[in-house]
Amino acid sequence: MAQPAPATDWSAFPLTHLRGQQSLVTGGAGFIGSHLAHALTQLECKVTVVDDLCGGGDPAALPPTVKFIKGSILDQPLLDDCTAGCQFVFHQAALGSVPRSLEQPRQYTDVNVIGTLNVLEAARKAQVQRVLFAASSSAYGDNPTLPKTESMSSRPLSPYAATKICGEAMMTAWAAGFSVDTVCLRYFNIFGPRQNPDSAYAAVIAAFAKALLAGRRPTIFGDGRQTRDFTYVDNVVLANLLATKVEARLNGAVINIALGQSVTINDLAHDMADMLGRTNLTPIHEPARSGDVVHSLADISKARTILNYQPIVPFRTGLQTTVDWYRKHTR
C-alpha cells in the first residue's frame, strides 16, 4: 500500500522570485486556493485572500500571515483595493459543480463570468504582471479523442463548462488588448485534503470518503467504467507557481494541468474501500448524470514544455494522504 506523502516543502523549490512579492488569491479560503496560499506563504510571498465562503471555505485553514478579506468577486471596488500593488493574481474563485450549474445557470454565469471580468479589470488597473486562471477540463466535453490536447475544440456540456470557456476567452482578450498577461490552467479532477465532502455536489473522492467513513455504500453515477485523470492538489499548486516564473508573455495560453494517467471510477471505489477497511461496502450504481463526461485523460506535454511542469505526487500516494486526512477529520 502506498505510504502517505509528506507535506510538500515549497521553500525547497527554485521559486525565489516570489519572495517579497504581493499576490491575490481569489477563492483562497477554499480547497485549491488554501493550498496555494500555504505554498506562497512558505515562499515568503505576501498573500491576500478574497473569499465569500459560499463554497464552504475556512479562513482558519489559512496561514496566520495571510490577509483574509471576506468578500465577493462581484464586488469591483473591493477587488480593486485588494489587487493594488499585486504582481500576481491567482483566480481560483468560482461556483463549481456541473450538476448544480444545470440547476442554477444564471447564478453560475453571474459569478463565473462577471466575476472573472471584475478580476481582469482589477488586474488591468493595478498593472499586475500575470493573472493565472483556474480553467477546467470540462471544456473538452464529450470529445472521444484521448488524451485531451489543448488544440481540440471546446464542447461544453453544462453551464459550468460554458462559463469556464468564456473565462478562457476573456483571458486571451485582456492579454491581447491590455498590458496584463494571463494564462489558463485547465485543471483535471483535482483532489486532496480539505476538499469539501458535505456538499450534495461534492467531488467524487470527497463524496466516497464521506460515505465509506459513515458506513454507507458509495454511489456511482453510471456503470463505473468512466475514467478520470485524478490530480493531487500539490501538482496543481506546483503548476501555478511555475507559471509565475515564465518570463515570456503567455497571452492567455491554455495549458492542461493533470497527472496524465486515468483511473476508472470502479477502481477508485475499490481502492478507497480497501484503504479505509470497508471492502464490504460495494458501490450503488445510479443512472449517469447529464453533463458528465465519460472519459478524461490529459496530454500534459505542453505544460512540460512551457512551464517545466512534472507532477510531484503520484495518484495512489495522493489518494492515501487524502483518505488519511478524511479519516482524521470526518465526524
TABEL-V429561 format. One line per field, one symbol per residue. ss: DSSP state (@ for helix, = for strand, . for the rest). phi: phi as a letter, one per 40 degrees, with the letter a starting at -180 (. if undefined). psi: psi as a letter, one per 30 degrees, with the letter a starting at -180 (. if undefined). Layout:
ss: ???
phi: ???
psi: ???
This chain:
ss: .........@@@...@@@...=====....@@@@@@@@@@@@...======.......@@@.....====.....@@@@@@@@....====......@@@@@@.@@@@@@@@@@@@@@@@@@@@@@...=======@@@@.......=..........@@@@@@@@@@@@@@@@@@@...=======..==............@@@@@@@@@@.....===.....==..==@@@@@@@@@@@.........=====.....==@@@@@@@@@@@........===...........=..@@@@@@@.......@@@@@@@@@@@@@@@..
phi: .ccdccdcccccccbccccgcbbbbcgcccdccccccccccdcgccbbbbacgccgcbdcccccccccbcabccccdccdcccdgccbbccbcaccgcdccccbcccccdccccccdcccccccccfccabbbccbccccfcdccbccbcccccacbaddccccccccccdccccccbcccaabcccbfcaidgccccccbdccccccccccccgbccbbchcgccbbccbcdcccddccccccccccccfgdcbcbacgbbbccccdccccccccgbccccccbbddccgcccbaaccbccccccbgcadbbcdcccccccccccccbcb
psi: kkkkklkkjfffkihfffkflkkkjkgffadeeeeeeeeeeeghkjkkkkkfgfggljffflkffkjkjjlkffjeeeeeeffkfkekjjjfklkajeeefffheeeeeeefeeeeeeeeeeeeefhlekkjkjlkffffbgkfkklklffklkikgleeeeeeeeeeeeeeeeeeflfkllkjjjkjiklakgkjffkfgkleeeeeeeeefgglklkkjafffllkikjkefeeeeeeeefffkelkfhgkkkkjaegllkleeeeeeeeeeeghhffillkklkkkkfklekkkkjgeeeeeefhkkkfjleeeeeeeeeeeeeefk.
